[in-house]
Amino acid sequence: KFGIFVYYFCLGTGYIIVEVGLISKFTVALGNPAISASVLITGMLFFTGLGSLFTSRFLDQCRTLMPKIFIAIAALLALGAMFFDPILQAIGSWPYALRIVACLGLVAVPAFLMGFPFATGMAMLSKLGKERFFIWAWGINGCFSVVGAVAVPIVSVLFGHSVLIMASAAIYLVAWPAFFYLLKPIPGAKPA
């Protein structure tokens, strides 16, 4: 149970930090917080949904694939924390439609990869006969998404947006070992 809690805590918190934390960064390129939020949230949800859609093709390889995905997410977020500011300032001088496309391009790959962990975790809970944890998984993820959304502005004011995105990268790395706790079979249960 503890592994499931940590895993979905990491996914909920890590995702919302990226989503809310990047809105103000993208305002630099898009010039308007409402448009920045619309473009970023739409892009994140679209590409994350695509990642979740592809999850079913790789379930049999999840023990070897998921560590690579967690490392890739963390690496992309860390690179973003370091380089988003100069990239977004450069994009800010482009024609507006191109700015929107470029901003979507910046989040496409990380968001696509961020779609894998939740869907893979839920599928593996089902495969291992742990369906009773679905409600807990959704609840933990949702709860910490809300808590994270409230905490993000406070942390960003105190420490800056780059620290926030780096924190999200670290959280995704913590999800990596938690994923293997989620895969532990129920004692006495027959493997699926």
Buried (B, 14 or more C-beta within 10 A) or exposed (E): EEBBBBBBBBBBBBBBBBBBBBBBBBBBBBEEEEBBBBBBBEBBEBBBBEBBEEBEEBBEEBEEBBBEBBBBBBBBBBEBBEEBBEBBEEBBEEEEEEBBBBBBEBBBBBBBBBBBBBBBBBBBBBBBEBEEBEEBBBEBBEBBBEBBBEBBBEBBEEEEBBBBBBBBBEBBBBBBEBBEBBBEEEEEEEEE
